[in-house]
Amino acid sequence: MTGTDRQLDRRLEQAIIGLLERRAATSSICPSDAARAVYDGDGAGWRALMEPARRAAWRLVAEGRVEVTQGGEPVTEAEARGPLRIRRAGW
């Protein structure tokens, strides 16, 4: 992993936490929200950041800071298939 990769990972983690802090405690976000927040360009280039954003969410799950949900219920990385939501841990 390069320094640039680590910087991107950190920016995505910070974006997830920052977006959740600016929403109601019971709200969730989509990984695309973090990808869009970090992407520096115009257009749909943020889509290339979707997998890194999902990986950032899973790292934050491992730290106990967030939960990843589907259908409003927490899921593990092994269980997750399709669209995900991210929310503060404990909701």
Phi and psi in degrees as a GROMACS rama.xvg file:
@    title "Ramachandran Plot"
@    xaxis  label "Phi"
@    yaxis  label "Psi"
@TYPE xy
-88.4397  168.234  THR-2
-59.4831  -36.9065  GLY-3
-64.6655  -40.7427  THR-4
-62.515  -43.8837  ASP-5
-63.9095  -38.0778  ARG-6
-64.1846  -43.4879  GLN-7
-62.5091  -45.7139  LEU-8
-56.2151  -47.1171  ASP-9
-64.2595  -42.3275  ARG-10
-62.1874  -40.3221  ARG-11
-66.8365  -42.7246  LEU-12
-60.6866  -44.971  GLU-13
-63.8351  -38.2921  GLN-14
-63.6835  -43.6393  ALA-15
-59.9255  -51.384  ILE-16
-61.9827  -45.1003  ILE-17
-62.2377  -43.156  GLY-18
-63.3478  -41.8057  LEU-19
-66.8944  -37.4315  LEU-20
-64.7216  -28.1187  GLU-21
-87.5171  0.0292835  ARG-22
-112.886  167.934  ARG-23
-57.7062  150.581  ALA-24
-57.0765  -27.9966  ALA-25
-93.9202  0.0502699  THR-26
-81.1516  161.06  SER-27
-129.439  167.108  SER-28
-128.037  165.008  ILE-29
-97.372  147.285  CYS-30
-53.5732  -28.6297  PRO-31
-64.6501  -28.9714  SER-32
-60.8011  -43.051  ASP-33
-69.3636  -41.2531  ALA-34
-60.9376  -43.7336  ALA-35
-65.6588  -38.5906  ARG-36
-65.3807  -32.149  ALA-37
-89.6164  -27.9482  VAL-38
-65.1914  132.131  TYR-39
-93.7372  -5.00997  ASP-40
-107.669  -170.621  GLY-41
-102.32  165.949  ASP-42
81.5242  -156.26  GLY-43
-96.6691  18.3702  ALA-44
-61.3843  -20.8321  GLY-45
-60.7193  -23.6504  TRP-46
-59.3988  -30.0805  ARG-47
-67.2296  -14.8645  ALA-48
-96.2262  3.50221  LEU-49
-63.5666  -48.5062  MET-50
-64.7509  -45.4446  GLU-51
-58.3254  -35.4367  PRO-52
-66.9887  -40.9592  ALA-53
-63.9451  -42.7314  ARG-54
-62.6237  -38.438  ARG-55
-61.6434  -41.2859  ALA-56
-61.46  -42.9645  ALA-57
-66.23  -34.3284  TRP-58
-64.0503  -40.9193  ARG-59
-68.1952  -32.0674  LEU-60
-61.9491  -46.1368  VAL-61
-60.1227  -29.9643  ALA-62
-84.4047  -6.00737  GLU-63
79.5421  15.8107  GLY-64
-90.8287  -28.255  ARG-65
-139.885  168.956  VAL-66
-122.807  145.585  GLU-67
-103.749  132.262  VAL-68
-126.578  158.459  THR-69
-139.062  130.117  GLN-70
61.146  27.9928  GLY-71
81.2187  -1.02595  GLY-72
-112.279  138.215  GLU-73
-60.6706  141.082  PRO-74
-130.129  157.036  VAL-75
-88.9596  165.218  THR-76
-59.8857  -37.8136  GLU-77
-67.0659  -30.2384  ALA-78
-83.9334  -25.823  GLU-79
-68.564  129.298  ALA-80
-141.602  126.473  ARG-81
86.994  -156.248  GLY-82
-61.5124  140.102  PRO-83
-121.044  156.606  LEU-84
-126.004  154.365  ARG-85
-123.726  133.19  ILE-86
-138.81  166.401  ARG-87
-60.1559  146.396  ARG-88
-65.4715  144.699  ALA-89
94.0975  -1.32839  GLY-90
